[in-house]
């Protein structure tokens, strides 16, 4: 859909030429809003049809004196981008069953900035998204041909900037959702590598997809141990976007790409195992971020690394108690084969050293323990570097893609001790998300590092089952923070 902005005064909103108008108000109608819209809203409030409470909605069809055939009044509750995003999503949701093709969004009484504009685009993309690739019977979704954000003249520049950035983030999130939603027999390591190559052609990126022999030459014994139980060959994706001087150290993003996770010999329960196709959402999110950053032509250098394979049980599969040697030379006793994400990430984190990075962030649907700790709203953030952690939190707040910092005290490292290797790959149930991060930390001594556990935020279960596209927004804003 086409996103654009148009300068208009509140008094003229009733005459704007769109099929539907979504009117967002904070906690009271704007006194500058003229009749007939002001009269319609006032009457609805006085008659009890519209409550001025966050989340409340009023749909008006063919209202008298108004050019638009449909008007939706959506109450934000306050003027923040977060509340504005929710109100826009609610307002657009009320139009999903309509025939409206051109939509206007206006917020009289709210001073619009870049954050509001970006939020509107992301909300619109979320509302209109529909997965159809393997479901030809799906009812066609509602996708307006254009969405116009009406603003004041003084707001035009930041709104335009926000729409541009929001369009890039939304496209990256949609890509990540599409990758995540593909079933495991479609989204294989080979297929992910092919998609990375397509990205390379689209944005003129340097993309290498390494096969098993090349991975063996690198000495990635930990990664290969996970892959050895599957008939699907592993791939290691290395993609580069060079938007700044060669002398500028790159940001490196590492995404976990387990295209299906049975747990291996430590087999998962059968219930909801189908959702383990989402175990590559870390990979999907870093590739979506790469697309967003490249489309914005940001003045930053970005490297994306994706170790990708299946985790399957077979006669060749790695067993509990096996000891493997990682690319770093450190040995690992594999006590639980279902703690496989950290085994592929650790070799990618060692590989990242060659880029002499400004910072490395790994992103993974790593632990169920993080879901227990934080639920499905915040991603788990782990970093021993206060400056990097602060940058991540700031980016999450700007992107409305929240994360929460978790501890990395050295005492947690005790749980990873092994009698037979340099470390075990698990440390027991207590603090499982933390000990997983402590494992990864052992491979990051040579650069600033952060880890995002997105097990609770990368997809939804139940009736709305599907990938969310998070944390593309957070990662994009974080990477853009290094652009100069």
VEXDREN-2710 file (C-alpha; in Angstrom, 1 decimal):
% VEXDREN-2710
k/r/px/py/pz
1/UNK/0.0/0.0/0.0
2/UNK/1.0/3.6/-0.6
3/UNK/1.8/5.7/2.5
4/UNK/1.8/9.5/2.2
5/UNK/1.2/12.6/4.2
6/UNK/-1.0/15.6/3.4
7/UNK/-1.1/19.0/5.0
8/UNK/-4.6/20.0/6.1
9/UNK/-6.2/22.0/8.9
10/UNK/-8.5/20.3/11.4
11/UNK/-11.4/22.4/10.1
12/UNK/-11.1/20.8/6.7
13/UNK/-10.9/17.1/7.6
14/UNK/-14.6/16.5/6.8
15/UNK/-13.9/17.4/3.1
16/UNK/-10.8/15.3/2.6
17/UNK/-11.1/13.0/-0.4
18/UNK/-10.8/9.5/1.0
19/UNK/-13.1/6.5/1.4
20/UNK/-12.7/6.3/5.1
21/UNK/-11.3/8.6/7.8
22/UNK/-9.8/7.3/11.0
23/UNK/-10.0/10.1/13.6
24/UNK/-7.7/9.6/16.6
25/UNK/-8.4/11.7/19.7
26/UNK/-6.4/11.6/22.9
27/UNK/-8.7/12.0/25.9
28/UNK/-11.0/14.8/24.7
29/UNK/-12.1/16.2/21.3
30/UNK/-9.9/18.9/19.8
31/UNK/-11.6/22.3/20.3
32/UNK/-10.3/23.3/16.9
33/UNK/-12.2/20.5/15.2
34/UNK/-15.1/22.1/13.2
35/UNK/-18.6/20.9/12.5
36/UNK/-19.9/18.5/11.2
37/UNK/-17.2/16.1/12.7
38/UNK/-17.1/18.0/16.0
39/UNK/-20.9/17.9/16.3
40/UNK/-21.0/14.2/15.5
41/UNK/-18.5/13.4/18.2
42/UNK/-20.1/15.6/20.7
43/UNK/-23.5/14.0/20.1
44/UNK/-22.0/10.5/20.4
45/UNK/-20.4/11.4/23.7
46/UNK/-23.5/13.0/25.2
47/UNK/-25.7/10.0/24.2
48/UNK/-23.2/7.5/25.6
49/UNK/-22.2/6.0/22.3
50/UNK/-18.6/7.0/22.7
51/UNK/-16.6/6.9/26.0
52/UNK/-13.5/9.0/26.2
53/UNK/-11.5/6.1/27.5
54/UNK/-8.4/4.5/25.9
55/UNK/-9.4/1.8/23.4
56/UNK/-13.0/3.0/22.8
57/UNK/-14.2/3.2/19.3
58/UNK/-17.1/4.6/17.3
59/UNK/-17.9/3.7/13.7
60/UNK/-20.1/6.1/11.6
61/UNK/-21.4/5.1/8.2
62/UNK/-22.3/7.8/5.7
63/UNK/-22.5/10.5/8.4
64/UNK/-24.4/13.6/7.4
65/UNK/-22.3/16.5/6.0
66/UNK/-19.1/14.5/5.7
67/UNK/-17.4/13.6/2.4
68/UNK/-16.1/10.3/3.6
69/UNK/-18.6/7.4/3.6
70/UNK/-17.0/5.9/6.7
71/UNK/-15.6/7.7/9.8
72/UNK/-14.0/5.8/12.7
73/UNK/-13.3/7.7/15.9
74/UNK/-10.7/5.9/18.0
75/UNK/-9.7/7.1/21.5
76/UNK/-6.0/6.9/22.2
77/UNK/-6.2/8.0/25.9
78/UNK/-3.0/10.1/25.6
79/UNK/-0.8/11.7/22.9
80/UNK/2.1/9.2/23.0
81/UNK/3.2/7.3/19.9
82/UNK/2.4/4.0/21.7
83/UNK/-1.2/5.0/22.4
84/UNK/-1.5/6.5/18.9
85/UNK/-0.3/3.2/17.4
86/UNK/-2.9/1.2/19.3
87/UNK/-5.7/3.7/18.3
88/UNK/-4.7/3.5/14.7
89/UNK/-4.6/-0.3/14.7
90/UNK/-8.1/-0.3/16.3
91/UNK/-9.5/2.2/13.9
92/UNK/-8.1/0.4/10.8
93/UNK/-9.3/-2.9/12.3
94/UNK/-12.9/-1.6/12.2
95/UNK/-12.5/-1.1/8.4
96/UNK/-11.3/-4.6/7.6
97/UNK/-14.7/-5.8/6.5
98/UNK/-15.4/-2.6/4.5
99/UNK/-14.9/-1.8/0.9
100/UNK/-12.7/1.3/1.7
101/UNK/-9.7/1.5/-0.5
102/UNK/-8.3/4.9/0.4
103/UNK/-8.0/5.7/4.0
104/UNK/-7.0/8.9/5.9
105/UNK/-5.7/9.1/9.4
106/UNK/-6.0/12.3/11.4
107/UNK/-5.2/13.2/15.0
108/UNK/-6.6/16.7/15.7
109/UNK/-5.3/17.8/19.1
110/UNK/-2.2/15.5/18.9
111/UNK/1.1/17.0/17.9
112/UNK/2.4/14.5/15.4
113/UNK/6.1/13.6/15.1
114/UNK/8.2/11.0/13.4
115/UNK/7.3/8.4/16.0
116/UNK/3.6/8.8/15.4
117/UNK/4.1/8.5/11.7
118/UNK/6.2/5.4/11.9
119/UNK/3.8/3.8/14.4
120/UNK/0.9/4.4/12.0
121/UNK/2.7/2.6/9.1
122/UNK/3.7/-0.4/11.3
123/UNK/0.1/-0.6/12.7
124/UNK/-1.4/-0.5/9.2
125/UNK/1.0/-3.3/7.9
126/UNK/0.1/-5.4/10.9
127/UNK/-3.7/-5.0/10.5
128/UNK/-3.5/-5.8/6.7
129/UNK/-1.1/-8.7/6.9
130/UNK/-2.5/-12.1/5.8
131/UNK/-0.5/-15.3/5.2
132/UNK/-1.6/-17.1/2.1
133/UNK/1.4/-18.8/0.7
134/UNK/0.3/-22.4/1.6
135/UNK/-3.4/-21.5/2.0
136/UNK/-4.9/-20.9/-1.4
137/UNK/-8.4/-21.1/0.3
138/UNK/-7.7/-18.0/2.4
139/UNK/-10.2/-15.2/2.0
140/UNK/-8.5/-12.2/0.4
141/UNK/-7.5/-9.8/3.1
142/UNK/-8.2/-6.1/3.3
143/UNK/-5.4/-4.0/1.9
144/UNK/-6.1/-0.3/1.2
145/UNK/-4.4/1.1/-1.9
146/UNK/-3.3/4.2/0.0
147/UNK/-3.2/5.6/3.5
148/UNK/-2.7/9.3/4.0
149/UNK/-1.7/10.8/7.3
150/UNK/-3.1/14.3/7.6
151/UNK/-0.9/16.7/9.5
152/UNK/-0.1/20.4/10.1
153/UNK/2.4/22.2/8.0
154/UNK/4.9/22.4/11.0
155/UNK/4.6/18.6/11.3
156/UNK/5.2/17.7/7.6
157/UNK/9.0/17.1/7.8
158/UNK/9.1/14.8/10.8
159/UNK/5.9/13.0/9.6
160/UNK/7.5/12.4/6.2
161/UNK/10.7/11.1/7.8
162/UNK/8.6/8.8/10.1
163/UNK/6.6/7.4/7.1
164/UNK/9.8/6.6/5.2
165/UNK/11.4/4.9/8.2
166/UNK/8.1/3.2/9.1
167/UNK/7.7/1.8/5.6
168/UNK/11.2/0.2/5.8
169/UNK/10.6/-1.3/9.2
170/UNK/7.1/-2.5/8.2
171/UNK/8.5/-4.2/5.1
172/UNK/11.3/-5.8/7.1
173/UNK/8.7/-7.1/9.7
174/UNK/6.5/-8.5/7.0
175/UNK/9.4/-10.3/5.5
176/UNK/10.3/-11.8/8.9
177/UNK/6.7/-12.8/9.4
178/UNK/6.6/-14.5/6.0
179/UNK/9.8/-16.4/6.6
180/UNK/8.6/-17.4/10.1
181/UNK/5.2/-18.6/8.9
182/UNK/6.5/-20.8/6.2
183/UNK/6.2/-24.5/7.2
184/UNK/9.4/-26.4/7.9
185/UNK/9.2/-28.4/4.7
186/UNK/9.3/-25.1/2.8
187/UNK/11.6/-23.0/5.0
188/UNK/14.7/-25.2/5.0
189/UNK/18.3/-24.0/5.6
190/UNK/18.7/-24.2/1.8
191/UNK/15.6/-22.0/1.2
192/UNK/16.8/-19.4/3.8
193/UNK/20.1/-19.2/1.9
194/UNK/18.2/-18.7/-1.3
195/UNK/16.2/-15.8/0.2
196/UNK/19.4/-14.2/1.5
197/UNK/20.8/-14.4/-2.1
198/UNK/17.6/-12.7/-3.4
199/UNK/18.1/-9.9/-0.8
200/UNK/21.6/-9.5/-2.0
201/UNK/20.4/-9.0/-5.6
202/UNK/17.6/-6.7/-4.6
203/UNK/19.9/-4.4/-2.6
204/UNK/23.3/-5.0/-4.2
205/UNK/24.7/-6.7/-1.1
206/UNK/27.6/-9.1/-0.6
207/UNK/26.0/-12.4/0.3
208/UNK/27.8/-15.8/0.8
209/UNK/26.0/-19.0/1.7
210/UNK/28.4/-21.6/3.1
211/UNK/27.7/-25.3/2.8
212/UNK/28.6/-28.2/5.1
213/UNK/32.2/-28.6/3.7
214/UNK/32.9/-24.9/4.1
215/UNK/31.5/-24.9/7.6
216/UNK/33.7/-27.9/8.4
217/UNK/36.8/-26.0/7.2
218/UNK/35.9/-23.2/9.6
219/UNK/36.0/-25.7/12.5
220/UNK/32.4/-25.0/13.6
221/UNK/32.1/-28.3/15.5
222/UNK/29.4/-27.1/17.8
223/UNK/27.1/-25.9/14.9
224/UNK/27.7/-29.1/12.9
225/UNK/26.9/-31.3/15.9
226/UNK/23.3/-29.9/15.9
227/UNK/23.0/-30.3/12.1
228/UNK/24.3/-33.9/12.0
229/UNK/21.0/-35.6/12.9
230/UNK/19.1/-34.1/9.9
231/UNK/18.9/-35.0/6.2
232/UNK/18.6/-31.2/5.5
233/UNK/22.1/-29.8/4.9
234/UNK/23.2/-26.9/7.1
235/UNK/23.9/-23.4/5.7
236/UNK/25.9/-20.5/7.1
237/UNK/24.7/-17.2/5.7
238/UNK/27.0/-14.2/5.7
239/UNK/25.5/-11.0/4.3
240/UNK/27.1/-7.5/4.2
241/UNK/25.6/-4.1/3.7
242/UNK/28.3/-1.4/3.3
243/UNK/26.8/2.0/3.7
244/UNK/29.7/3.8/5.4
245/UNK/33.4/4.0/4.9
246/UNK/35.4/0.8/5.0
247/UNK/37.3/2.0/8.0
248/UNK/34.1/2.2/10.1
249/UNK/33.6/-0.9/12.2
250/UNK/30.4/-2.7/11.4
251/UNK/27.4/-3.7/13.5
252/UNK/27.0/-7.5/13.4
253/UNK/23.7/-9.2/13.9
254/UNK/23.6/-12.9/14.5
255/UNK/20.2/-14.8/14.1
256/UNK/19.4/-18.3/15.2
257/UNK/18.2/-20.2/12.2
258/UNK/16.8/-23.6/13.5
259/UNK/14.3/-24.2/10.8
260/UNK/12.7/-27.0/12.8
261/UNK/13.4/-28.1/16.3
262/UNK/12.3/-31.5/17.5
263/UNK/14.7/-31.2/20.5
264/UNK/16.8/-34.0/18.9
265/UNK/17.4/-37.0/21.1
266/UNK/16.1/-34.9/24.1
267/UNK/12.8/-35.0/22.2
268/UNK/10.2/-32.3/22.9
269/UNK/6.6/-33.2/23.9
270/UNK/4.4/-33.6/20.8
271/UNK/1.8/-31.0/21.9
272/UNK/2.5/-27.7/20.0
273/UNK/5.7/-29.0/18.4
274/UNK/4.4/-27.6/15.1
275/UNK/5.3/-24.2/16.5
276/UNK/8.9/-25.1/16.4
277/UNK/9.0/-24.0/12.8
278/UNK/9.2/-20.6/14.4
279/UNK/12.6/-21.4/15.9
280/UNK/14.2/-19.6/13.0
281/UNK/12.5/-16.3/13.8
282/UNK/15.9/-14.9/15.0
283/UNK/17.3/-15.5/11.6
284/UNK/14.1/-14.0/10.0
285/UNK/14.4/-10.9/12.1
286/UNK/18.0/-10.1/11.3
287/UNK/17.4/-10.6/7.6
288/UNK/14.3/-8.4/7.8
289/UNK/16.5/-5.8/9.6
290/UNK/19.1/-6.1/6.8
291/UNK/16.4/-5.3/4.3
292/UNK/15.1/-2.3/6.3
293/UNK/18.5/-0.8/6.8
294/UNK/19.5/-1.3/3.1
295/UNK/16.3/0.2/1.8
296/UNK/16.9/3.3/3.9
297/UNK/20.4/3.5/2.5
298/UNK/21.7/4.1/6.0
299/UNK/25.3/5.3/6.4
300/UNK/26.3/2.3/8.5
301/UNK/28.1/-0.9/7.9
302/UNK/26.1/-4.0/8.8
303/UNK/27.0/-7.7/8.8
304/UNK/24.3/-10.4/9.2
305/UNK/25.3/-13.9/10.2
306/UNK/22.8/-16.8/10.2
307/UNK/23.7/-20.3/11.2
308/UNK/20.8/-22.5/10.0
309/UNK/19.9/-26.2/10.3
310/UNK/17.3/-28.6/11.6
311/UNK/17.5/-30.3/15.0
312/UNK/16.4/-33.8/14.4
313/UNK/16.7/-37.2/16.1
314/UNK/18.3/-40.0/14.1
315/UNK/21.0/-42.6/14.2
316/UNK/23.5/-39.8/13.4
317/UNK/22.2/-37.3/15.9
318/UNK/24.3/-35.9/18.7
319/UNK/23.6/-37.6/22.1
320/UNK/23.4/-36.3/25.7
321/UNK/26.9/-36.6/27.1
322/UNK/28.7/-36.1/23.8
323/UNK/31.5/-33.6/23.8
324/UNK/32.1/-31.3/20.8
325/UNK/34.7/-28.7/20.0
326/UNK/33.5/-25.2/19.1
327/UNK/35.2/-22.9/16.6
328/UNK/36.7/-21.1/19.5
329/UNK/38.5/-24.3/20.6
330/UNK/36.4/-24.5/23.8
331/UNK/34.8/-27.9/24.4
332/UNK/31.2/-28.4/25.2
333/UNK/29.4/-31.3/27.0
334/UNK/26.0/-31.5/25.4
335/UNK/23.8/-32.4/28.4
336/UNK/20.6/-31.6/26.6
337/UNK/20.2/-31.7/22.8
338/UNK/17.2/-29.4/23.0
339/UNK/19.5/-26.6/24.1
340/UNK/20.7/-26.4/20.5
341/UNK/20.3/-22.7/19.7
342/UNK/23.3/-21.7/21.8
343/UNK/25.4/-24.4/20.1
344/UNK/24.9/-22.9/16.7
345/UNK/25.2/-19.3/17.9
346/UNK/28.5/-19.8/19.7
347/UNK/30.3/-20.6/16.5
348/UNK/28.7/-17.7/14.7
349/UNK/29.8/-15.4/17.5
350/UNK/33.3/-16.6/17.2
351/UNK/33.2/-16.1/13.4
352/UNK/32.0/-12.5/14.1
353/UNK/35.4/-11.6/15.5
354/UNK/37.0/-11.4/12.0
355/UNK/34.9/-8.2/11.3
356/UNK/36.4/-6.3/14.3
357/UNK/32.8/-5.2/15.0
358/UNK/31.7/-2.1/16.8
359/UNK/29.1/-4.3/18.5
360/UNK/27.5/-7.7/18.1
361/UNK/23.9/-8.6/18.9
362/UNK/22.6/-12.1/18.7
363/UNK/18.9/-12.7/18.4
364/UNK/17.3/-16.1/19.2
365/UNK/14.1/-17.9/20.2
366/UNK/16.4/-19.4/22.8
367/UNK/14.6/-20.4/26.0
368/UNK/11.2/-21.2/27.3
369/UNK/12.5/-19.9/30.6
370/UNK/12.5/-16.4/29.2
371/UNK/8.8/-16.8/28.4
372/UNK/8.1/-17.7/32.0
373/UNK/10.2/-14.7/33.2
374/UNK/8.8/-12.0/30.9
375/UNK/5.7/-13.4/29.1
376/UNK/4.9/-12.3/25.6
377/UNK/5.4/-8.5/25.8
378/UNK/9.1/-7.9/26.5
379/UNK/12.0/-9.6/24.8
380/UNK/14.8/-10.5/27.2
381/UNK/17.9/-8.4/26.9
382/UNK/21.2/-9.5/28.2
383/UNK/24.4/-7.5/28.1
384/UNK/27.4/-7.0/30.4
385/UNK/28.0/-3.6/28.6
386/UNK/25.9/-0.9/30.2
387/UNK/26.3/1.4/27.2
388/UNK/25.1/-1.2/24.7
389/UNK/22.2/-2.2/27.0
390/UNK/21.2/1.5/27.2
391/UNK/21.3/1.8/23.4
392/UNK/19.2/-1.4/23.1
393/UNK/16.6/-0.2/25.6
394/UNK/16.4/3.3/23.9
395/UNK/15.9/1.7/20.5
396/UNK/13.2/-0.6/21.9
397/UNK/11.3/2.4/23.3
398/UNK/11.6/4.4/20.1
399/UNK/10.5/1.4/18.0
400/UNK/7.6/0.5/20.4
401/UNK/9.2/-3.0/20.5
402/UNK/10.0/-3.4/24.2
403/UNK/12.8/-5.4/25.8
404/UNK/13.8/-5.8/29.5
405/UNK/17.3/-6.1/30.8
406/UNK/18.1/-9.3/32.7
407/UNK/21.1/-10.0/35.0
408/UNK/24.4/-11.6/34.0
409/UNK/26.0/-11.9/37.4
410/UNK/29.1/-14.1/37.4
411/UNK/27.5/-16.4/40.0
412/UNK/25.2/-17.8/37.3
413/UNK/28.2/-19.1/35.4
414/UNK/28.8/-21.8/38.1
415/UNK/25.8/-23.8/36.7
416/UNK/27.7/-24.4/33.4
417/UNK/30.6/-26.3/34.9
418/UNK/31.3/-29.8/33.5
419/UNK/33.6/-32.6/34.7
420/UNK/34.2/-33.6/31.1
421/UNK/34.5/-30.4/29.0
422/UNK/35.2/-26.7/29.3
423/UNK/31.4/-26.2/29.9
424/UNK/28.1/-27.9/29.8
425/UNK/25.4/-26.5/27.4
426/UNK/22.8/-26.3/30.1
427/UNK/22.7/-25.3/33.7
428/UNK/19.4/-26.6/35.1
429/UNK/15.9/-25.1/35.2
430/UNK/16.5/-22.2/37.6
431/UNK/17.4/-19.0/35.7
432/UNK/17.5/-20.9/32.4
433/UNK/17.4/-17.8/30.2
434/UNK/20.3/-16.3/32.2
435/UNK/22.5/-19.4/32.1
436/UNK/21.9/-19.6/28.3
437/UNK/23.1/-16.0/28.0
438/UNK/26.1/-16.8/30.2
439/UNK/27.0/-19.6/27.8
440/UNK/26.9/-17.3/24.9
441/UNK/28.9/-14.6/26.8
442/UNK/31.9/-17.0/26.9
443/UNK/32.3/-16.5/23.2
444/UNK/32.1/-12.7/23.1
445/UNK/35.1/-11.4/25.0
446/UNK/36.6/-9.6/22.0
447/UNK/33.8/-7.1/21.3
448/UNK/30.8/-5.3/22.9
449/UNK/27.8/-7.7/22.9
450/UNK/24.1/-8.1/23.6
451/UNK/21.8/-11.0/23.4
452/UNK/18.0/-10.8/22.7
453/UNK/15.9/-13.8/23.8
454/UNK/12.7/-13.5/21.7
455/UNK/11.1/-16.8/22.6
456/UNK/8.1/-15.0/24.0
457/UNK/7.7/-12.3/21.4
458/UNK/8.6/-13.8/18.0
459/UNK/5.3/-15.5/17.5
460/UNK/1.8/-15.9/18.8
461/UNK/0.0/-19.1/19.6
462/UNK/-3.7/-19.9/19.6
463/UNK/-6.3/-18.5/17.2
464/UNK/-3.9/-15.8/16.1
465/UNK/-1.0/-18.2/15.6
466/UNK/1.8/-16.7/13.5
467/UNK/5.1/-14.9/13.5
468/UNK/5.1/-11.2/14.7
469/UNK/8.1/-9.8/12.9
470/UNK/9.6/-8.7/16.1
471/UNK/12.2/-7.5/16.9
472/UNK/12.9/-6.0/13.5
473/UNK/11.8/-2.5/14.7
474/UNK/14.1/-2.6/17.7
475/UNK/17.1/-3.9/15.7
476/UNK/16.6/-1.4/12.9
477/UNK/16.6/1.6/15.3
478/UNK/19.6/0.1/17.1
479/UNK/21.6/-0.2/13.9
480/UNK/20.5/3.3/12.7
481/UNK/22.0/4.6/16.0
482/UNK/25.4/3.8/14.6
483/UNK/24.8/5.6/11.3
484/UNK/26.7/8.9/10.9
END
